[in-house]
Amino acid sequence: MAETPKPMGYWFKHIDKTLEDNFVALLATEGLQRRHWQITHTLSGGPLDAPALDVALSPFLNAQDPTAAPYVGVLIARGWVEVDDAGTYALTPEGVDAHAKLFERIQIQRRAATEGLTDDDYRTLMVLLQRVSANVDAFARTLR
């Protein structure tokens, strides 16, 4: 008997969970959490003071995690981030190097997720996912 194909939601959840688990595991090899990566990656674009860093990370902050400050402290202790007298955070040379090495590992992981897809396949996948997302959002609005 042929196996019934799994529904779209199964694949979305499976992919999301596996991508997240892989990312957490990759960061854990460096003793980091996702927020450490977000701060390091954000500061790779240039120095920011604490309020600007929180604004940049606001999509990821919440009531339990209202500021990036505790995570910045870990990066300062590692020597990856420095803070000047004005309270501006910046990556140190060690932080720039660490970010570059970690970013390359993340890129390898991202490429592994799409291995076997051509550029056209990937573009089509993104268009289809955006369409499904828009459809789900539109349907959700009909329920309110």
C-alpha positions in Angstrom: 0.0 0.0 0.0 1.4 3.4 -1.0 2.1 5.8 1.8 -0.1 8.8 2.0 1.9 12.0 1.3 2.4 14.1 4.3 0.6 17.5 4.3 2.4 20.8 3.7 2.2 21.8 7.4 4.2 18.7 8.3 7.0 19.7 6.0 7.0 23.3 7.1 7.2 22.2 10.8 9.8 19.6 10.0 12.0 22.0 8.0 11.7 24.8 10.6 12.5 22.5 13.5 15.4 20.9 11.8 16.9 24.2 10.6 16.5 25.6 14.1 18.0 22.6 15.8 21.0 22.6 13.3 21.5 26.3 13.9 21.4 25.9 17.7 23.9 23.0 17.5 26.2 25.0 15.3 26.2 28.0 17.7 26.6 25.7 20.7 29.9 24.4 19.3 31.2 27.9 20.0 29.4 28.2 23.3 26.9 30.7 21.8 23.2 31.3 21.7 21.2 32.7 18.8 21.1 36.2 20.4 25.0 36.2 20.5 25.0 35.6 16.7 22.4 38.2 16.1 24.4 40.8 18.0 27.7 39.8 16.3 26.1 39.8 12.9 24.4 43.2 13.5 27.6 44.8 14.7 29.4 43.5 11.7 27.6 46.2 9.8 29.1 48.9 12.1 29.1 50.2 15.7 25.8 50.9 17.5 24.9 52.2 20.9 22.7 50.1 23.2 19.4 51.7 22.2 20.2 51.3 18.5 21.3 47.7 19.0 18.0 47.0 20.7 16.1 48.6 17.9 18.0 46.6 15.3 17.2 43.4 17.3 13.6 44.4 18.2 12.0 41.7 16.0 13.8 39.1 18.2 13.3 40.7 21.6 10.3 40.1 23.8 9.0 40.6 27.4 11.3 37.8 28.7 14.3 39.2 26.6 13.7 42.9 26.4 17.2 44.0 25.7 20.4 42.6 24.1 22.5 43.9 27.0 23.1 40.6 28.9 24.2 38.9 25.7 26.6 41.8 24.8 28.3 41.3 28.2 29.2 37.7 27.2 30.7 39.0 23.9 32.6 41.7 25.7 34.0 39.1 28.1 35.1 37.0 25.1 36.9 40.0 23.6 34.7 40.1 20.5 32.9 43.3 21.4 34.2 46.5 22.9 32.3 49.5 24.3 33.6 53.0 24.2 33.1 55.8 26.7 30.0 57.0 24.8 28.4 53.5 25.2 28.9 52.5 21.6 29.4 48.8 20.9 31.8 47.6 18.1 33.3 44.4 17.1 37.0 44.0 18.0 39.4 42.6 15.5 38.9 39.2 17.2 35.1 39.7 16.9 35.4 40.5 13.2 37.4 37.3 12.7 35.0 35.2 14.8 32.0 36.6 12.9 33.6 35.8 9.6 34.4 32.2 10.6 31.0 31.6 12.1 29.3 33.3 9.1 31.1 30.9 6.7 29.9 27.9 8.8 26.4 29.2 8.7 26.6 29.7 4.9 27.8 26.1 4.6 24.8 25.0 6.6 22.4 27.1 4.5 23.8 25.7 1.3 23.4 22.2 2.6 19.7 22.9 3.1 19.3 23.7 -0.6 21.7 21.2 -2.1 20.4 19.7 -5.3 18.3 22.8 -6.1 19.2 24.8 -9.2 19.1 28.6 -8.9 15.8 28.4 -10.8 14.5 25.8 -8.4 15.4 28.0 -5.5 13.8 31.1 -7.0 10.6 29.1 -7.7 10.6 27.7 -4.2 10.8 31.2 -2.7 8.0 32.5 -5.0 5.8 29.5 -4.0 6.6 29.9 -0.3 5.8 33.6 -0.5 2.5 32.8 -2.2 1.6 30.2 0.4 2.5 32.7 3.1 0.3 35.4 1.5 -2.6 32.9 1.2 -2.3 31.9 4.8 -2.2 35.5 5.9 -5.2 36.4 3.8 -7.2 33.4 5.1 -6.3 34.4 8.7 -7.8 37.9 8.1 -11.1 36.3 7.2 -11.2 34.6 10.6 -10.9 37.9 12.6 
